[in-house]
Amino acid sequence: MLGNPGVDIFVLHTRYRQCSSRWCVLTQFRAELLNFAYLAQCRCDPAGTTDYFTALVQIVQTMQLMNEDIPMDLQNLVLEERTRNRFTREDFLKAVSTLGFGHDGPLRVDFDESVEEEFIVSAWRDGIRRSWKDETNGPATRRELNDALRVVADVRGSVEMHQVWEREKGSIMTVDTAYSTLGVSKEMDENTLITVFDMRVSEIQSRGFLTTHAPKVEEQTGQVDKLREALSVIAEVAQSQRLKVFLETGRDRKLPFPQSHHVMPTEYHSWRCRRAHSPRYAERPTPTREHLLSQLFAPGLWTTLTRLSTIK
């Protein structure tokens, strides 16, 4: 706060609300004084910028209610601050509600300091996925969700949430991208989607054995996560409970046996990690690349390919 109460924006705001005449506006609330008070407060107390901007906006709104002419300098200041992603306390409460928090929100969880950042990001991503089902208002909803995450990240002072917002605000997977990621058309049924998903995951996990330079476990995990995100978007848009259960449990409830390779934790995705975590592989020798390749062909064909490879 500034030492001189004459330029304290909160004092200006309180006194302005008590005034009703144009003379009071012109003599005590000149735009130059108000602009100076706001900018000086923000420089001296950056942590309170949200409160100062809230007071500034409320002054402008009060002028509008009183049918006062708003000086152009004051209008430009508010617009410039909006372009700098400034927000009011009311904007923050709206952001919390947009993400689904509150007693009447879809999450049924009140927002406070105990809410973990991972939960907030998850709520944002779920809202983005749900928005793809609304072809009319979907784009506006996604913009509101992106702004909401940014506002909450600013209030929390969270670097991690800001990084997520910067990285994903324009790259959230769309429905068309989800289908193209799996390489299927929108006419495919659930059986085909699950089968294709299993095939894609198997290709990623076996790629390390078929190439000289095996991809890193992190790369394999990222590729599998992208496939899971694509199937999750399709499941949300199609409102397919079967696909949702499949992603959560790794089991297709319409089949008598589970598909287990994609539901293992990320550290188990590669064969090498599974071997390291499973005692039954402890005494077995590591299979060679030739041995693994031989399993893909009939014995006679593999013998022929081996002999051909020795001919110079």
URGIGI-V467768 format. One record per backbone hydrogen bond with DSSP energy under -0.5 kcal/mol. CO is the residue of the C=O (numbers start at 1). NH is the residue of the N-H. E is the energy in kcal/mol with one decimal. If there is no record, write none. Layout:
co=CO nh=NH e=E
co=CO nh=NH e=E
//
This chain:
co=3 nh=5 e=-0.8
co=4 nh=7 e=-1.7
co=5 nh=8 e=-1.1
co=7 nh=9 e=-0.5
co=8 nh=12 e=-2.3
co=9 nh=13 e=-2.4
co=10 nh=14 e=-2.5
co=11 nh=15 e=-2.6
co=12 nh=16 e=-2.4
co=13 nh=17 e=-1.7
co=14 nh=18 e=-0.8
co=15 nh=18 e=-0.6
co=16 nh=19 e=-1.4
co=21 nh=25 e=-1.4
co=22 nh=26 e=-2.5
co=23 nh=27 e=-2.1
co=24 nh=28 e=-2.3
co=24 nh=29 e=-0.5
co=25 nh=29 e=-1.4
co=30 nh=34 e=-2.1
co=31 nh=35 e=-2.8
co=32 nh=36 e=-2.2
co=33 nh=37 e=-2.6
co=34 nh=38 e=-2.4
co=35 nh=39 e=-2.4
co=36 nh=40 e=-2.5
co=37 nh=41 e=-2.1
co=38 nh=42 e=-2.2
co=39 nh=43 e=-1.9
co=40 nh=44 e=-2.4
co=41 nh=45 e=-2.3
co=45 nh=48 e=-1.6
co=46 nh=49 e=-1.8
co=48 nh=52 e=-2.2
co=49 nh=53 e=-2.9
co=50 nh=54 e=-2.1
co=51 nh=55 e=-2.0
co=52 nh=56 e=-2.3
co=53 nh=57 e=-2.6
co=54 nh=58 e=-2.1
co=55 nh=59 e=-1.9
co=56 nh=60 e=-1.9
co=57 nh=61 e=-2.6
co=58 nh=62 e=-2.3
co=59 nh=63 e=-2.2
co=60 nh=64 e=-2.0
co=61 nh=65 e=-2.2
co=62 nh=66 e=-1.8
co=63 nh=68 e=-3.0
co=64 nh=67 e=-1.5
co=68 nh=70 e=-0.6
co=69 nh=71 e=-0.6
co=71 nh=75 e=-2.0
co=72 nh=76 e=-2.8
co=73 nh=77 e=-1.9
co=74 nh=78 e=-1.9
co=75 nh=79 e=-2.3
co=76 nh=80 e=-2.8
co=77 nh=81 e=-2.3
co=78 nh=82 e=-1.9
co=79 nh=83 e=-1.9
co=80 nh=84 e=-0.9
co=81 nh=86 e=-2.4
co=82 nh=85 e=-1.7
co=88 nh=92 e=-1.7
co=89 nh=93 e=-2.2
co=90 nh=94 e=-2.2
co=91 nh=95 e=-2.3
co=92 nh=96 e=-2.3
co=93 nh=97 e=-1.9
co=94 nh=98 e=-2.5
co=95 nh=99 e=-1.9
co=96 nh=101 e=-2.0
co=97 nh=100 e=-1.3
co=100 nh=107 e=-2.1
co=100 nh=108 e=-0.5
co=102 nh=105 e=-0.8
co=105 nh=108 e=-0.9
co=109 nh=102 e=-3.1
co=110 nh=112 e=-0.5
co=112 nh=115 e=-1.5
co=116 nh=120 e=-1.6
co=117 nh=121 e=-2.6
co=118 nh=122 e=-2.2
co=119 nh=123 e=-2.2
co=120 nh=124 e=-2.1
co=121 nh=125 e=-2.6
co=122 nh=126 e=-2.5
co=123 nh=127 e=-2.0
co=124 nh=128 e=-2.1
co=125 nh=129 e=-2.3
co=126 nh=130 e=-2.4
co=127 nh=131 e=-1.5
co=128 nh=132 e=-0.7
co=129 nh=132 e=-1.0
co=130 nh=133 e=-1.4
co=131 nh=134 e=-1.3
co=133 nh=135 e=-0.9
co=134 nh=138 e=-1.5
co=137 nh=141 e=-2.4
co=138 nh=142 e=-2.4
co=139 nh=143 e=-1.9
co=140 nh=144 e=-2.1
co=141 nh=145 e=-2.4
co=142 nh=146 e=-2.4
co=143 nh=147 e=-2.4
co=144 nh=148 e=-2.3
co=145 nh=149 e=-2.3
co=146 nh=150 e=-2.0
co=147 nh=151 e=-2.4
co=148 nh=152 e=-2.4
co=149 nh=153 e=-2.4
co=150 nh=154 e=-2.2
co=151 nh=155 e=-2.4
co=152 nh=156 e=-2.6
co=153 nh=157 e=-1.4
co=153 nh=158 e=-1.9
co=157 nh=159 e=-0.7
co=158 nh=162 e=-1.5
co=159 nh=163 e=-2.2
co=160 nh=164 e=-2.1
co=161 nh=165 e=-2.4
co=162 nh=166 e=-2.8
co=163 nh=167 e=-2.3
co=164 nh=168 e=-2.5
co=165 nh=169 e=-1.9
co=168 nh=171 e=-0.6
co=168 nh=172 e=-0.7
co=174 nh=178 e=-2.2
co=175 nh=179 e=-2.1
co=176 nh=180 e=-2.2
co=177 nh=181 e=-2.4
co=178 nh=182 e=-1.7
co=179 nh=183 e=-1.2
co=179 nh=184 e=-2.2
co=185 nh=188 e=-1.5
co=189 nh=193 e=-2.2
co=190 nh=194 e=-2.5
co=191 nh=195 e=-2.2
co=192 nh=196 e=-2.9
co=193 nh=197 e=-2.3
co=194 nh=198 e=-2.4
co=195 nh=199 e=-2.2
co=196 nh=200 e=-2.7
co=197 nh=201 e=-2.4
co=198 nh=202 e=-2.4
co=199 nh=203 e=-2.3
co=200 nh=204 e=-2.0
co=201 nh=205 e=-2.3
co=202 nh=206 e=-2.0
co=203 nh=207 e=-0.9
co=206 nh=209 e=-1.1
co=206 nh=210 e=-0.9
co=207 nh=211 e=-0.7
co=212 nh=214 e=-0.8
co=216 nh=220 e=-2.2
co=217 nh=221 e=-2.6
co=218 nh=222 e=-2.3
co=219 nh=223 e=-2.1
co=220 nh=224 e=-2.4
co=221 nh=225 e=-2.6
co=222 nh=226 e=-1.8
co=223 nh=227 e=-1.7
co=224 nh=228 e=-2.5
co=225 nh=229 e=-2.5
co=226 nh=230 e=-2.2
co=227 nh=231 e=-2.4
co=228 nh=232 e=-2.2
co=229 nh=233 e=-2.3
co=230 nh=234 e=-2.1
co=231 nh=235 e=-2.4
co=232 nh=236 e=-2.1
co=233 nh=237 e=-2.5
co=234 nh=238 e=-2.8
co=235 nh=239 e=-0.6
co=235 nh=240 e=-2.0
co=239 nh=241 e=-0.9
co=240 nh=244 e=-1.7
co=241 nh=245 e=-2.5
co=242 nh=246 e=-2.1
co=243 nh=247 e=-2.2
co=244 nh=248 e=-2.0
co=245 nh=249 e=-2.9
co=245 nh=250 e=-0.5
co=245 nh=251 e=-0.5
co=246 nh=250 e=-2.0
co=250 nh=259 e=-1.2
co=251 nh=253 e=-0.8
co=252 nh=255 e=-2.3
co=258 nh=260 e=-0.7
co=260 nh=263 e=-0.6
co=260 nh=264 e=-0.7
co=265 nh=268 e=-2.3
co=266 nh=269 e=-1.3
co=270 nh=274 e=-2.0
co=271 nh=275 e=-2.4
co=272 nh=276 e=-1.8
co=273 nh=277 e=-1.5
co=274 nh=278 e=-0.8
co=275 nh=278 e=-0.6
co=277 nh=279 e=-0.5
co=278 nh=281 e=-1.4
co=279 nh=282 e=-1.8
co=281 nh=284 e=-0.9
co=288 nh=292 e=-2.0
co=289 nh=293 e=-2.4
co=290 nh=294 e=-2.1
co=291 nh=295 e=-0.9
co=292 nh=295 e=-0.6
co=293 nh=296 e=-1.5
co=294 nh=297 e=-0.9
co=298 nh=302 e=-2.6
co=299 nh=303 e=-2.2
co=300 nh=304 e=-2.1
co=301 nh=305 e=-2.5
co=302 nh=306 e=-2.4
co=303 nh=307 e=-2.3
co=304 nh=308 e=-2.5
co=305 nh=309 e=-1.8
co=306 nh=310 e=-0.7
co=307 nh=310 e=-0.9
co=307 nh=311 e=-0.6
co=308 nh=311 e=-0.9
//
